[in-house]
Amino acid sequence: MPTISMFYGILVRMFFRDAEKHHVPHIHADYQGRVAVYSILDGAVLVGELPSNKHKLVVAWLEIHRDDLLADWELAVNGKNPFPIKGLDQ
């Protein structure tokens, strides 16, 4: 599972061939051992939880980078490496 972005202590990852478990394009956000899975399409939390301030950052980042994330999703579900995406602090 490659890390595609890092910002404010949050690691954003995308699994290879991970279309069956959650059935929608999604990312995994990890902050200090707490993990939440977010839908790329609407920013909804599919499972897990992050602290409120980190959740807001992830949702804002998703909104800004939705097109890039969907392109990375297509790569990842086909077993290819997704491209890194800039964080909010860059």
C-alpha positions in Angstrom: 0.0 0.0 0.0 1.9 3.1 -1.2 1.8 6.3 0.7 0.6 8.9 -1.8 0.7 12.0 0.4 1.8 13.2 3.8 0.7 16.4 5.6 0.4 17.6 9.2 1.3 14.1 10.5 -1.3 12.4 8.3 -0.2 9.6 6.0 -2.6 9.0 3.0 -2.4 5.6 1.4 -4.0 3.8 -1.4 -4.2 0.0 -1.6 -3.5 -2.0 -4.8 -6.5 -3.8 -6.2 -8.7 -2.7 -3.3 -12.0 -2.3 -5.1 -13.9 -5.1 -3.5 -13.8 -4.3 0.2 -15.4 -0.9 0.2 -16.8 -0.9 -3.4 -16.0 2.7 -4.0 -12.8 4.7 -4.8 -11.2 5.4 -1.4 -8.1 6.3 0.5 -6.8 5.3 3.9 -5.7 8.2 6.2 -3.5 7.3 9.2 -2.7 9.7 12.0 -0.8 8.4 15.0 -2.1 4.9 14.6 -5.8 6.0 14.1 -7.0 5.1 10.6 -10.1 6.3 8.7 -11.1 5.2 5.2 -12.6 8.0 3.1 -14.6 7.9 -0.1 -12.8 9.9 -2.9 -16.1 10.7 -4.5 -17.7 12.6 -1.6 -15.3 12.6 1.4 -17.6 10.4 3.5 -16.0 8.2 6.1 -16.5 4.6 5.3 -14.9 3.2 8.4 -12.7 4.4 11.3 -12.2 7.8 12.7 -9.6 10.6 13.0 -9.4 13.5 15.4 -11.8 16.2 14.3 -9.1 18.7 13.2 -7.3 16.0 11.2 -10.6 14.8 9.6 -11.3 18.3 8.4 -7.8 18.5 6.8 -8.3 15.2 5.0 -11.8 16.2 3.7 -10.3 19.6 2.4 -7.4 17.8 0.8 -9.8 15.3 -0.9 -11.8 18.2 -2.3 -8.8 19.9 -3.8 -7.2 16.7 -5.3 -10.3 14.7 -6.3 -9.4 14.4 -10.0 -5.8 13.4 -9.2 -7.1 10.8 -6.7 -9.5 9.3 -9.1 -6.6 9.0 -11.7 -4.5 7.3 -9.0 -7.4 5.0 -8.1 -7.5 3.7 -11.7 -3.8 3.0 -11.6 -3.9 1.3 -8.2 -6.9 -1.0 -8.9 -5.0 -2.1 -12.0 -1.9 -3.0 -10.0 0.1 0.0 -11.0 1.9 2.5 -8.7 -0.2 5.7 -8.0 1.5 9.0 -8.3 2.4 11.1 -5.2 0.0 14.0 -4.6 1.0 17.2 -2.8 -0.1 17.7 0.8 -1.8 20.7 2.3 1.5 21.9 3.8 3.5 22.1 0.6 
